[in-house]
């Protein structure tokens, strides 16, 4: 009788260990990127900012973002996009 009780206790322990193993596997992110979140945010932010800069320039007929720059606003927008693109080379 005591033997069946110890077998049941061992079975419960084995089952709990199996549940813990499955839970551990479910919570680990095998697709986690080694690139920090702040880097990705800046990278995509620069690219989006460049596109928005150029869009604002064309939509407002060169009155905004900086009217004194004139067509150089395009260089600023493309420069922002290029900075973001250069950052993608370090993204893993």
Buried (B, 14 or more C-beta within 10 A) or exposed (E): EEEEEEEEEEEEEEEEEEEEEEEEEEEEEEEEEEBEEEBBEBBBEBBEBBBEBBEBBEEEEBEEBEEEEEEEBBEBBBBBBEBBBEBEEEEE
